[in-house]
Amino acid sequence: MNTASTLTMTTGNIAAKQPKTLKIAYWTMLGLFAMAMLMDGGAGIVQEKNGLDVMHQLGYPAYAMIIFGTAKVLGALALLQPWFRTIKEWAYAGFTINLLGAMASWRFAVGDPAYLLPPLVMLVYLFVMYYLWKRIHR
């Protein structure tokens, strides 16, 4: 076996391992994100007391929790399904809008920059997850 074929075989093995690593990273991130959104959405649907306090602090009506909660549950389920890519794209867009809206709500209703950090971290997490999904399905 010559050096060129050995090099080709070696780089072929690296290329074969990279998508598997990306898939593991993506599905791990997706599982954690979906679990967080399912729990948050469920709490919104049942109008959990802490959530009601936050909605009141931000100036939103209590029924908005049911709307936001239902959207989060449906969005998490859309991200978990592997068949319909367009629905998954819309779910990523919906979560992006939700997190940007959370940042804007905290900024304008409360004014404390510390409250901007959790939705910002989740938004960066969402973008990394989206990037990995696009890399896998390229």
Steps between C-alpha positions, in 0.01 A plus 500: 500500500645837407500820704226665293252218558586491872440874523170465315387222731599701809322816389201291397477362855521850649228622266283202593539570873427871479130469407445248780656741751288784363188285523572406860564864592187615316266239649638558849447875469159447343392262776597747772339794321180310423474378858540856630239634257256216574528565874474878458211463258320259731542743790354774283201291396411421862577861599754422769513768774859619442422540132189703583710729720749553218226569246348755738841661553546528122149635448360206301154353562488159668341332198814575298672224699269244342576634152876513556500161676309331220735652242805374692362147529411488131837653407690244707306217337571653157874506576497139614329365186748402225267493195384853415790741460283804430308454824832470683621824336183675619553367852854641506362835379224490761743435784725778372207745504397376844847551647545842336157596635603385848812714480302803385234447766753482780693797364202731468285378792770454761804679362754284684761363255552190719159371388617504137762232560283182522311558172825610333676180608206293374504690170871427448432136593216491246723647227775243567241223488362636172853522356567136589168393346588682175849343496356151543238544225723675251 
